[in-house]
Every structure is written in structure tokens, then in C-alpha cells.
Amino acid sequence: MLVLVNGAYGQRMATICQAQGLEHRVLNFEETQKVRVEEVARVLAEDPSFTNVAIVHCETSSGVFNPVEEVGKAVKKLCPEACYFVDAMSSFGAVPLDLTGGSVDFMVSSANKCIEGVPGFSYAICRTGRLLSCKGVARSLSLDLVEQYLGLEKNGQFRFTPPTHAMLAFCQALRELEQEGGVQGRAKRYQANRKVLREGMASLGFQELLDETHEGYIITSYRFPDHPAFSFTDFYSQLNEKGQVIYPGKVTKADCFRVGNIGHLFPEDMQYLLRCIQEVCADMGIPLPLITSS
């Protein structure tokens, strides 16, 4: 297994491999950079013995969108027998992804995130032939996707008690996704959220972690203000008291916090968040706009 890592969630896949005793190699990239297709191609050309290649579509530890389709084409060309696995937990439903053009064999995602259902289960979209080739090698009884697929094909039933409430919510979420215009419609709203947040935070002096070469709109990372009165714990708590929940940072080389642009949120929600940030900074004695250090 070749695991492409440029953040916490790619690293988590490597940790899973380790826990399962799977032979694997980690190809690391900078946390603020996309996976480089040419580097992946170089490694595959040098060692075409890999049977699996895994990548994260949206690395939410930073907000980076990885070039999944381009990497998939390289895998198909240089290791045509290898399975290509894509973690699309935070992107599927709002970020276009050509599974055929990208030669994706297995894609996993979640009932919540961009689909806007409730947490409760994950699902996999697989090439049937690739899936059936895995029969008998699962390391888990309950998570054996082949047996679950065969069971559904045979009698339409789950092998074990399914989360029916989450599945009903998922069905409703899919209806709403379709009503919004599908992937493109949802992407448009999330991009509008991102635009309001980006322009508003820039006007307040906050610096983004990623540079202008990144087009991600799922989550945005901001550097901590360079001000002695700033405490992330206080900042987080005071925003939380106003009903605004943000994320702690997830990268290892910078002090950051993250703001999600997804879910049942609209531009007016992002505008309200900006007002709350202004109020909290005033209460903390942090003047805005922030003065950036040279």
C-alpha cells in the first residue's frame, strides 16, 4: 500500500495500515501543499509492485484539495493492477470528482458532511470487480464489504442491525441535495460561504494558512493573531457562547484554527460569524483589523 500523506487524515490511513499489519509505504508532502502528481509517478515508476494506492480528496486538517483524478491517471498508467482508494469523507456531494476518469476503484464517504445527513454510517462506492476480488480477505466480520454487498444483492437486507434513523435522514438529505442542484448547486453555496468568510476575515486582518494557489472551499484555516491578548481557548469559548463553533487547528507546523464552510449554512450565517468574531476580539482587547508582523 502506498499512502499519500499531506495532513492528519492521510496519516490516519497510514496508522490504520499499521494497526492492521498491512505492508505500506508513506509518501509525505508538506501540509500546506497538494500531493504532487510527478512525485507519485516517480515513486510508482521506481517500484511498480504496489497493489494499492490511497489518497485523501479534501485534507481538512488544512483545507487542501488534492489532485485525485490526476493521481489516479498516473496510478492506472504505471501500476494498472493496483487498486486506487480515495477518502472523500469531506468532499463527496459538493466537490466534483470523476470516478471513471480518475480510475478510482474505491471511494468512501460519510452520511453527514457535504451530504448534510446525520452522522451514523459511512458508505463505499466500488468497482464491482475490484470489490469481489477481495472476497475472503476482510480483517473484520462486521465491516466485510464483500459479504455485505452479496447479502444486499441476495435479499436486500443488512447482515446486522442498520442505523435506520441515520439512513432515513440520509434519504431526505439526498432529496435536498438534488433539489439544490446536485453537486454543482451545493458547491455554489459552499463557495459563496467561503467568499463571504474569506473577504470578511481579510478585512479583519486574519491571515489564511494556505496561499492563493489553493481553491478549496470546504474548510478554511487561519493563523492565530499575533497579539498578546489572544488565547485560542478563550476565543473558542466565547464564540461557542454565541452559538458559533469553530475547529482547533490540525496542522503540526503552525498555530491555527479552522472554520467550516459546509453543512446547512448560508452566506448570512457566515456574516453573522464575522460579527461574532469582531465582538469577541473587542471583548478580548484585540483591536481590528489585526496588524500583521513583518
Secondary structure, DSSP 8 states (H G I E B T S, - for coil): -EEEESSHHHHHHHHHHHHHT---EEEE--TTS---HHHHHHHHHH-TT-SEEEEESEETTTTEE--HHHHHHHHHHH-TTSEEEEE-TTTTTTS---TTTTT-SEEEEESSGGG---SS-EEEEE-HHHHHTTTT--S-STT-HHHHHHHHHHHS--SS---HHHHHHHHHHHHHHHHHTHHHHHHHHHHHHHHHHHHHHHHTT--BSS-TT----SEEEEE--S-TT--HHHHHHHHHHTT---EE---SSS-EEEEE--SS--HHHHHHHHHHHHHHHHHHT--SS-----
